[in-house]
Amino acid sequence: MPVVHFKHFIGSRALSRAVIIGFIQVCPTILSAAEFEVVDKLRVDAYAVIQGSADVQGAGFSVGGSSFAVSYGKIGIGTAAPAALLHISSAAGAGGDLVLISTGSSDVIRMTGAGEIYAAKYYGNALQGLAAPATTDSAANKAYVDAVTDICAYGNAALSDIVSGKTADLNCDGALETGTLPIRTLDPASDTVAEGYYNATTLAAVDADLAAANIVNGVTIFGYAGTFPALPAPDIGGTWLLVPGDAALGTRDFWVQKYEAKNVGSVPTSQPSGTPWVSITQIESKLRCEALGPGYHLLAMEEAQTISRNIENNAWNWDGGSVGSGGLWRGHTDGSPDNSLEADVTGDPDDDPYVGTGNVTPSIERRGHQLSSGQYLWDWSGNVWEWVDMTCTAGAGAGYWYDSGAYIEWDDANLSDYEKVRAGPAGAYTSAQNAGRYIGCTSTGNAGLRGGCWNIAATAGVFAFALGNIPSASYTTVGFRCAR
């Protein structure tokens, strides 16, 4: 075939389409067939299809503002037999950059013929297994240190976060530092879990008492479902009520006498008939309750507070019909009659909560309070004061009982740090809501009284509390009740 030399244009028309069939054979629309060599420039206004191979033997090959795409196969730079999708090859020992990615005049990533990779930032574990370069190679050292620094810059660990005995280079200066996070073990004698590292274990291995047989049936603790029978009802001392425990106050379910204790053959007995056992000291009250048998005791302060808070949170106990509305029932407190009373002794022991008072609904003299269980507790407020098993330490601050010198309201600031939590209402209630009043610890060692008696009116209440009497004192206005 003849060789045709084209310069700029073929004939009088620009090539609108050139199809190169063989090596550089072109079949333009204006030629039937021809082999040609482009000496200067070949201009294709639309597009060209190369169906075979094309060699660029000049000084360069460029794509302007368009796209250059390879649908399949491999691209070789510096090699005629690329072994990967993109294979860049140079002469052995060649220096300088083989790959360079930049934005403007700034290099973002580059890789040298020695296999060194430089980047603005490193993420992940790119330096894993990379040894520090020789100290004489300042440029490589800088790149290595910069890379390490950048990795450190994206962490937030401190020595206090690293287990004691373990090391890390937190300052990216090649110096290892030892962690300070202490290694600890759980202590079965304490419920405090201090900050630190704990080896894998089980709670039961730490404290063998954490077992299903030691947990009440119906209660699950750390995955252990209790199998221990529920607290059985007392079989002595009259009628008892089961009170739900309050975790916030540190109590579990317990039994309390439904009525203030009556003296029945020197046995403290919870029954509706008869007036309360009075003129008895706190000391003797404790002994009488303990004499009922193992587990029986004078009602503890935490148990009394559990009952009072339970009553406070039950709408039935408020004369307004909802918690906080109106006031709490205050019981026999108006001095009429001027003595303590027995409870309802009719067939239904709870159908007349005003018995003996001469009052009817809606009088606040109602003597019964309802627990969340639906059961009724008698004379929790009024009738007679009741000893609780506690003594006070006079002073101010947590752990101390304020000496008020006189009855004060529960919203007094001096009671907010300790006393109100231990003996007062959870809400912002005072004697205006029939919560009762507080009179403080006049002397360390004084015993606690609660509830008020039949003739002190607004001073009495569910949260009435007095710490002005020694444990050996006795009064006709003071009784007690037992718990188990």
C-alpha positions as CSV (number, residue, x, y, z in Angstrom):
1,M,0.0,0.0,0.0
2,P,1.2,3.6,-0.6
3,V,2.0,5.7,2.4
4,V,0.0,8.9,2.5
5,H,1.3,11.9,4.4
6,F,-1.3,14.2,6.0
7,K,-0.6,17.6,7.3
8,H,-3.3,19.2,9.5
9,F,-6.2,18.3,7.1
10,I,-7.1,15.6,4.6
11,G,-8.4,17.2,1.5
12,S,-10.7,20.1,2.2
13,R,-12.5,18.5,5.2
14,A,-11.4,17.8,8.7
15,L,-11.6,14.2,9.7
16,S,-14.9,13.7,11.5
17,R,-14.1,10.1,12.4
18,A,-11.0,8.0,11.9
19,V,-11.0,4.3,12.5
20,I,-7.6,2.8,12.9
21,I,-7.9,-0.9,11.7
22,G,-4.4,-2.2,12.0
23,F,-1.2,-0.6,13.2
24,I,-2.0,3.0,12.3
25,Q,-4.2,2.3,9.3
26,V,-7.0,4.9,9.0
27,C,-10.2,4.5,7.1
28,P,-11.7,8.0,7.2
29,T,-15.1,8.7,5.6
30,I,-13.4,10.4,2.6
31,L,-11.0,7.6,1.9
32,S,-12.0,4.1,0.8
33,A,-8.8,2.6,2.2
34,A,-5.4,3.9,3.0
35,E,-2.4,3.5,5.2
36,F,-1.1,6.7,6.4
37,E,1.5,8.3,8.7
38,V,0.7,11.4,10.6
39,V,3.9,13.5,10.4
40,D,2.7,16.6,12.2
41,K,-0.7,16.5,13.8
42,L,-3.8,14.4,13.4
43,R,-7.0,16.2,14.4
44,V,-10.2,14.2,15.1
45,D,-13.1,16.4,15.9
46,A,-15.4,13.7,17.2
47,Y,-13.7,10.4,18.3
48,A,-11.3,7.7,17.1
49,V,-11.7,4.0,17.7
50,I,-8.5,2.0,17.9
51,Q,-9.3,-1.7,17.2
52,G,-5.8,-3.0,17.4
53,S,-2.7,-1.6,18.9
54,A,-1.2,1.9,19.0
55,D,2.4,2.9,19.8
56,V,3.2,6.4,20.8
57,Q,6.9,6.9,19.7
58,G,7.1,10.6,20.3
59,A,8.1,12.5,23.4
60,G,4.7,12.4,25.1
61,F,1.0,11.5,25.1
62,S,-1.5,13.7,26.8
63,V,-5.2,14.0,27.4
64,G,-6.5,17.5,27.8
65,G,-9.7,18.4,29.7
66,S,-11.4,15.1,28.7
67,S,-11.2,11.6,30.1
68,F,-9.0,8.7,29.4
69,A,-10.4,5.3,30.4
70,V,-9.2,1.8,30.2
71,S,-12.1,-0.6,30.3
72,Y,-10.0,-3.7,31.0
73,G,-6.5,-5.0,30.9
74,K,-3.4,-3.6,32.5
75,I,-1.4,-0.4,32.2
76,G,2.4,-0.5,32.3
77,I,4.6,2.5,32.8
78,G,8.3,1.7,32.1
79,T,7.4,-1.9,31.2
80,A,5.8,-3.5,28.2
81,A,4.5,-6.5,30.2
82,P,2.6,-5.0,33.2
83,A,2.1,-7.6,35.9
84,A,-0.7,-5.7,37.7
85,L,-3.6,-3.4,36.9
86,L,-1.1,-0.5,37.2
87,H,2.6,-1.5,37.0
88,I,5.2,1.2,37.3
89,S,8.8,0.1,36.7
90,S,12.1,1.8,36.6
91,A,15.7,0.8,36.1
92,A,17.3,-1.0,39.0
93,G,18.5,1.3,41.8
94,A,16.7,4.2,40.3
95,G,16.1,7.0,42.8
96,G,13.6,9.8,43.1
97,D,9.8,9.4,43.2
98,L,8.0,6.7,41.3
99,V,4.5,7.9,42.4
100,L,3.5,11.4,43.3
101,I,0.0,12.7,44.2
102,S,-0.3,16.4,44.9
103,T,-2.8,19.2,45.4
104,G,-1.6,22.4,43.9
105,S,2.1,22.7,44.9
106,S,1.7,20.5,48.0
107,D,2.7,16.8,47.9
108,V,0.0,14.6,49.5
109,I,1.5,11.1,48.9
110,R,4.7,10.1,47.2
111,M,6.6,6.8,46.9
112,T,10.3,6.6,46.1
113,G,12.2,3.9,44.2
114,A,13.5,2.7,47.5
115,G,10.0,1.9,48.6
116,E,9.6,4.8,51.0
117,I,6.1,6.2,51.4
118,Y,5.6,9.7,52.5
119,A,2.1,11.1,53.4
120,A,0.6,14.1,55.1
121,K,-1.3,11.9,57.6
122,Y,-1.4,8.3,58.5
123,Y,-4.3,6.3,59.8
124,G,-4.7,2.7,61.1
125,N,-1.7,0.5,61.5
126,A,0.4,1.7,58.6
127,L,3.6,1.8,60.7
128,Q,3.1,-1.7,62.0
129,G,6.4,-3.6,61.6
130,L,8.2,-0.4,60.4
131,A,11.6,0.0,62.1
132,A,13.0,3.5,62.7
133,P,15.5,4.5,59.9
134,A,19.2,5.0,60.5
135,T,20.0,8.0,62.5
136,T,22.3,9.3,59.8
137,D,19.4,9.6,57.4
138,S,17.9,12.9,58.6
139,A,15.2,13.1,56.0
140,A,14.0,9.6,56.6
141,N,14.1,10.1,60.3
142,K,11.9,13.2,60.0
143,A,9.4,11.3,57.9
144,Y,9.3,8.5,60.3
145,V,8.9,10.7,63.4
146,D,6.3,12.9,61.6
147,A,4.3,9.7,60.8
148,V,4.5,8.5,64.3
149,T,3.5,11.9,65.7
150,D,0.5,12.0,63.4
151,I,-0.7,8.6,64.6
152,C,-0.3,9.7,68.2
153,A,-2.2,12.9,67.5
154,Y,-5.3,10.9,66.9
155,G,-5.3,9.0,70.2
156,N,-6.5,10.2,73.6
157,A,-5.0,7.7,76.0
158,A,-3.2,8.9,79.1
159,L,-0.9,6.9,81.4
160,S,-3.9,6.6,83.8
161,D,-5.7,4.7,81.1
162,I,-2.9,2.1,80.6
163,V,-2.7,-0.9,82.9
164,S,0.1,-0.7,85.5
165,G,3.2,-2.6,84.2
166,K,2.3,-2.0,80.5
167,T,4.2,0.5,78.4
168,A,3.4,2.9,75.6
169,D,5.0,5.8,73.7
170,L,2.5,8.5,74.4
171,N,4.7,11.5,73.6
172,C,5.9,10.0,70.3
173,D,9.5,10.5,71.2
174,G,10.5,6.9,71.2
175,A,10.5,6.8,75.0
176,L,8.2,4.2,76.6
177,E,6.2,5.1,79.7
178,T,4.6,2.8,82.2
179,G,0.9,2.8,82.8
180,T,-0.6,3.8,86.1
181,L,-4.1,2.2,85.9
182,P,-4.0,0.0,89.0
183,I,-4.7,-3.8,88.9
184,R,-7.4,-4.6,91.4
185,T,-9.5,-7.4,92.7
186,L,-13.1,-7.3,93.9
187,D,-13.6,-7.2,97.6
188,P,-16.6,-9.2,99.0
189,A,-16.6,-7.1,102.1
190,S,-17.3,-3.8,100.2
191,D,-19.8,-2.7,97.6
192,T,-17.4,-0.1,96.3
193,V,-15.8,-0.9,92.9
194,A,-12.8,1.3,92.6
195,E,-11.5,2.5,89.3
196,G,-8.9,0.1,87.9
197,Y,-8.3,-3.1,85.8
198,Y,-9.9,-6.3,87.0
199,N,-9.0,-9.7,85.7
200,A,-11.8,-11.8,84.3
201,T,-13.7,-13.6,87.1
202,T,-17.3,-14.2,88.3
203,L,-18.9,-12.4,91.2
204,A,-19.7,-15.8,92.8
205,A,-16.0,-16.6,92.8
206,V,-15.4,-13.4,94.7
207,D,-18.1,-14.0,97.2
208,A,-19.5,-17.5,97.7
209,D,-22.5,-16.1,99.4
210,L,-23.8,-14.9,96.0
211,A,-25.9,-18.0,95.4
212,A,-29.5,-18.7,94.5
213,A,-30.1,-20.4,97.8
214,N,-29.2,-17.2,99.7
215,I,-31.5,-14.9,97.6
216,V,-35.2,-14.7,98.4
217,N,-37.5,-16.4,95.8
218,G,-38.7,-13.8,93.3
219,V,-35.5,-11.7,93.5
220,T,-32.7,-11.8,90.9
221,I,-29.2,-10.5,91.8
222,F,-26.5,-10.4,89.1
223,G,-28.3,-13.2,87.2
224,Y,-28.9,-15.4,90.2
225,A,-32.6,-16.1,90.6
226,G,-33.3,-16.6,94.3
227,T,-34.7,-19.8,95.6
228,F,-34.8,-19.0,99.3
229,P,-38.4,-19.1,100.6
230,A,-40.0,-15.7,101.1
231,L,-39.8,-14.4,104.7
232,P,-42.4,-16.5,106.6
233,A,-45.1,-14.8,108.6
234,P,-44.4,-14.5,112.3
235,D,-46.1,-17.1,114.4
236,I,-46.1,-15.1,117.7
237,G,-47.0,-11.6,118.7
238,G,-50.4,-11.1,117.1
239,T,-51.1,-9.7,113.7
240,W,-48.3,-8.6,111.4
241,L,-48.0,-6.9,108.0
242,L,-45.3,-7.6,105.4
243,V,-43.7,-4.3,104.3
244,P,-41.9,-4.0,100.9
245,G,-38.3,-3.1,101.3
246,D,-36.8,0.2,100.0
247,A,-33.4,-0.2,98.3
248,A,-32.8,3.6,98.7
249,L,-33.1,3.2,102.4
250,G,-31.2,-0.1,102.6
251,T,-34.1,-2.2,103.6
252,R,-35.5,-5.5,102.3
253,D,-39.0,-6.9,103.0
254,F,-39.7,-7.2,106.7
255,W,-42.7,-7.8,109.0
256,V,-44.1,-5.1,111.3
257,Q,-46.8,-5.3,113.9
258,K,-50.1,-4.0,112.5
259,Y,-51.1,-2.4,115.8
260,E,-49.0,-0.7,118.5
261,A,-47.9,-3.4,120.9
262,K,-50.3,-4.4,123.7
263,N,-49.1,-6.0,126.9
264,V,-50.7,-9.5,126.8
265,G,-49.0,-11.6,129.6
266,S,-45.8,-9.6,129.2
267,V,-45.7,-10.5,125.5
268,P,-45.8,-7.6,123.1
269,T,-48.9,-8.4,121.1
270,S,-50.3,-6.7,118.0
271,Q,-54.1,-6.8,118.4
272,P,-57.0,-4.3,118.1
273,S,-58.3,-4.7,121.6
274,G,-56.7,-3.0,124.6
275,T,-54.7,0.2,124.8
276,P,-51.0,0.4,123.9
277,W,-48.3,-0.9,126.2
278,V,-46.8,2.4,127.6
279,S,-44.6,3.5,130.5
280,I,-41.9,1.3,129.1
281,T,-38.3,2.3,128.3
282,Q,-36.6,1.9,125.0
283,I,-34.2,-0.6,126.7
284,E,-37.0,-2.8,127.9
285,S,-38.9,-2.4,124.6
286,K,-35.9,-3.9,122.8
287,L,-35.7,-6.8,125.2
288,R,-39.4,-7.5,124.9
289,C,-39.3,-7.7,121.1
290,E,-36.2,-9.8,121.1
291,A,-37.8,-12.2,123.5
292,L,-40.3,-13.2,120.8
293,G,-37.6,-15.3,119.1
294,P,-34.7,-15.1,116.6
295,G,-35.0,-12.3,114.1
296,Y,-37.5,-10.3,116.2
297,H,-36.5,-6.8,117.3
298,L,-37.6,-3.3,118.1
299,L,-38.5,-1.5,114.9
300,A,-35.3,0.0,113.5
301,M,-35.0,3.6,112.3
302,E,-34.5,2.5,108.6
303,E,-37.6,0.3,108.8
304,A,-39.7,3.0,110.3
305,Q,-38.6,5.4,107.5
306,T,-39.4,2.7,104.9
307,I,-43.0,2.6,106.2
308,S,-43.3,6.3,106.4
309,R,-42.1,6.9,102.8
310,N,-44.4,4.1,101.6
311,I,-47.3,5.8,103.2
312,E,-46.3,9.2,101.8
313,N,-46.3,7.9,98.3
314,N,-49.8,6.3,98.5
315,A,-52.7,8.5,97.4
316,W,-55.1,6.7,99.8
317,N,-53.3,8.4,102.7
318,W,-53.9,12.0,101.5
319,D,-57.2,13.7,102.2
320,G,-57.1,15.4,98.8
321,G,-57.1,12.0,97.0
322,S,-53.7,12.2,95.4
323,V,-50.1,12.4,96.7
324,G,-49.3,15.9,97.9
325,S,-52.9,17.0,97.8
326,G,-54.3,18.3,101.1
327,G,-52.6,16.5,104.0
328,L,-51.8,13.1,105.3
329,W,-54.2,11.4,107.8
330,R,-52.9,12.4,111.2
331,G,-54.7,10.0,113.5
332,H,-55.9,10.5,117.1
333,T,-54.0,13.8,117.9
334,D,-56.6,16.4,119.0
335,G,-56.8,15.4,122.6
336,S,-60.4,14.4,122.5
337,P,-60.6,12.1,124.3
338,D,-57.5,12.9,126.3
339,N,-56.1,9.4,126.3
340,S,-54.9,6.6,124.0
341,L,-57.4,4.4,122.3
342,E,-57.9,0.8,121.3
343,A,-58.4,0.0,117.6
344,D,-61.5,-1.3,115.8
345,V,-62.6,-4.6,117.4
346,T,-65.6,-5.3,115.2
347,G,-65.8,-8.1,112.7
348,D,-63.9,-6.1,110.0
349,P,-60.9,-4.6,111.8
350,D,-60.4,-1.9,109.2
351,D,-63.9,-0.7,108.4
352,D,-64.0,2.1,111.0
353,P,-60.6,4.0,111.0
354,Y,-62.1,6.8,113.2
355,V,-63.1,4.5,116.0
356,G,-63.0,6.2,119.4
357,T,-62.1,9.6,118.0
358,G,-65.7,10.9,117.6
359,N,-64.8,12.0,114.1
360,V,-65.8,10.9,110.6
361,T,-64.7,11.5,107.1
362,P,-63.2,13.9,106.0
363,S,-61.5,14.5,109.4
364,I,-57.7,14.2,109.5
365,E,-58.2,12.1,112.6
366,R,-58.3,8.9,110.5
367,R,-56.2,6.3,112.4
368,G,-55.4,3.9,109.6
369,H,-52.8,4.2,106.8
370,Q,-52.6,2.1,103.8
371,L,-49.4,0.5,102.6
372,S,-48.6,-0.1,98.9
373,S,-49.5,-3.8,99.5
374,G,-53.1,-2.6,100.2
375,Q,-52.9,-3.6,103.9
376,Y,-53.8,-1.2,106.7
377,L,-51.5,-0.1,109.5
378,W,-53.0,1.4,112.6
379,D,-51.9,4.4,114.6
380,W,-48.7,5.1,112.7
381,S,-49.4,8.7,113.5
382,G,-50.9,9.8,116.9
383,N,-52.3,7.8,119.7
384,V,-48.9,7.2,121.4
385,W,-45.3,7.9,120.5
386,E,-43.3,4.8,119.6
387,W,-39.7,4.0,120.4
388,V,-37.4,3.1,117.5
389,D,-34.1,1.3,117.8
390,M,-31.6,4.1,117.4
391,T,-29.7,6.7,119.4
392,C,-28.4,10.0,118.2
393,T,-25.1,11.8,118.0
394,A,-25.6,15.6,118.5
395,G,-24.0,18.0,116.1
396,A,-24.3,19.4,112.6
397,G,-23.6,17.8,109.2
398,A,-23.9,14.2,107.9
399,G,-24.1,11.6,110.6
400,Y,-25.2,14.1,113.2
401,W,-28.6,15.1,114.5
402,Y,-29.3,18.8,114.8
403,D,-30.3,20.1,118.3
404,S,-33.2,22.4,117.4
405,G,-34.0,23.2,121.0
406,A,-37.7,23.2,120.1
407,Y,-40.1,21.7,117.5
408,I,-39.3,22.8,114.0
409,E,-40.6,22.1,110.5
410,W,-39.0,19.7,108.1
411,D,-38.2,22.5,105.6
412,D,-35.7,24.0,108.1
413,A,-32.3,24.3,106.3
414,N,-30.6,22.7,109.3
415,L,-32.3,19.4,108.6
416,S,-31.5,19.2,104.8
417,D,-28.0,17.6,105.1
418,Y,-28.9,14.5,107.0
419,E,-32.0,14.5,109.3
420,K,-34.6,14.9,106.6
421,V,-33.2,11.9,104.6
422,R,-33.1,9.7,107.6
423,A,-36.4,10.6,109.2
424,G,-38.3,13.2,107.2
425,P,-40.6,13.2,104.2
426,A,-39.2,12.9,100.6
427,G,-41.5,15.8,99.5
428,A,-41.4,19.4,100.7
429,Y,-44.0,18.7,103.4
430,T,-44.4,20.3,106.8
431,S,-47.1,20.2,109.5
432,A,-49.3,22.1,107.0
433,Q,-49.6,18.7,105.2
434,N,-49.7,16.9,108.6
435,A,-46.2,15.5,108.1
436,G,-45.3,16.3,111.8
437,R,-42.4,18.2,113.3
438,Y,-38.9,17.5,114.4
439,I,-37.2,18.2,117.8
440,G,-33.5,17.6,117.9
441,C,-30.8,15.6,119.7
442,T,-30.3,17.5,123.0
443,S,-27.6,15.1,124.0
444,T,-25.6,12.4,122.3
445,G,-27.0,9.0,123.2
446,N,-30.7,10.0,123.3
447,A,-33.2,7.6,121.9
448,G,-35.6,8.1,119.0
449,L,-39.3,8.5,119.2
450,R,-41.7,8.8,116.3
451,G,-45.3,9.5,115.3
452,G,-46.6,11.7,118.1
453,C,-49.3,11.1,120.6
454,W,-53.0,11.8,121.2
455,N,-52.8,15.4,122.4
456,I,-50.1,17.3,120.4
457,A,-52.1,18.2,117.3
458,A,-50.0,19.5,114.4
459,T,-46.8,18.4,116.0
460,A,-47.8,14.8,115.4
461,G,-47.7,13.1,112.0
462,V,-46.3,10.3,110.0
463,F,-42.8,11.9,110.2
464,A,-43.0,13.4,113.7
465,F,-39.6,12.7,115.3
466,A,-38.2,13.5,118.7
467,L,-34.7,13.0,120.1
468,G,-34.9,14.6,123.5
469,N,-35.2,11.5,125.7
470,I,-32.7,9.0,127.2
471,P,-33.2,5.3,126.5
472,S,-34.1,4.6,130.1
473,A,-36.9,7.1,130.2
474,S,-40.6,6.0,130.3
475,Y,-43.8,7.9,129.8
476,T,-47.5,7.2,129.7
477,T,-47.6,8.7,126.2
478,V,-44.8,6.4,124.8
479,G,-45.2,2.8,123.5
480,F,-43.5,0.7,120.8
481,R,-44.0,-2.0,118.1
482,C,-41.8,-4.9,117.0
483,A,-40.5,-6.0,113.7
484,R,-39.1,-9.1,112.1
